[in-house]
């Protein structure tokens, strides 16, 4: 067990075997104590066992439960929707493209080619179809449902110059390579396009409906409940939510 001195910024690392009491003796009491007054502290908790959120009776607690059909939804596009500057919106969509298809340490040149160019297709699609009013999951479904030529034509159809610039390198490119880039993008967004829980859980809120966003951490505690047995399925989604939460925290004043 390692921790920071109490007068310093707090960091704790706790490692022990299953059943040793990490959650019951450290995590739950710490959350109860630190988050009992939201004006003084909140938490962002990935709850893979489901027993942290259920045992933390704290105010302003929001739970995202991937297996609950009535869960509070997570809005991937929240930061983009709240931005009024068109260019910054596109910058945030580009950042989202990198979160979905992150750089790898692979030395495989062919793999890097398909990843980088597949990401260009994805970012071009996000920019083009976001500005047509589509939500995140419908965009992913649209991408997966089209062959690469139809997708590129559909992006061009929007007349969105920013989106078209991302796909301009595919003009006259080898068809087999272009199809491989599209397959790579499809692989990374398959969860959002094909998983039956995503359309309900990852979306913009309906009228007067609360949605989970990192910005709520200012005065709410957020619990992401995703079963340990399914982190292999939902791991990429956890990565996006965590990265967006950390970006929000990093941008706040000390």
C-alpha positions, 0 to 999 in steps of 0.5 A: 500500500502506497499513499501520499502525505496528507498535506500533498495532492493525494495519490493512492496505490493499493494492490492485494489479492481478491477478497483481501479487502481492498474495496471494503476497507479502502475504496468504499470508506474513502469515497464515503468520507471524501464525497459526503460534501460534493462542494469539497470533493467528488469521485470518478469510479470504475465499478467492475464489481458493482458493490462500490456504488451500491455501498456509497450512500453519498449525495449527487451520485450518478450511476452509469450501468451498461446492463441496466436498460434504464441507465443514465446515458453517457453523451460522448458528444457533450463537449462538442455540443457545448462548443460554439466554435465550428473549428474547435468542434472539429478539433474535438471530433478529431481528438475523439477519432484518436481516442477511438483509434489510438496510436499503437507501438507496433513496428508493423508498417502495414498495420500502421498504414491501415490504422492511420488511414482508417482513422482519417476515414473515421474522423472525416465521417465524424465531422461530416455526419456530426454537422448533419445532426447525427448522434455518435452511435448512428454515425458508427452504424452508418459507417459500418453499413457502407462499403468504403466507396459509398462512405467516401461519396457520402462524405463528399456529398455533405460538401463539408470541406473539413471532412473532405480534406481528411479523405482526399488522399483516397482519391485514386488510391489502391482500392484494396488498400482503401478497403483495408483502411475501412475494415480497420475503422470498422473493427474499432467502432464495431462495439458502438455499431453492433452491440445492442446496449450501445444505442440506449446507453451511449447517446444524447439525452432526451428532453429533460433527461440527465446524461453522464458527462465528465463536466458533472464531476464539478459537483457530482460523483460518477460511477461506471458500472461495467461487469469485470467479466465484460471488460473485454467487450466494453474496454474501448468504451471505458478508455474513451470515458476515462480519457474524457474524464481525465481531459476535463480534470486536467483542464481545470484550475488547481 
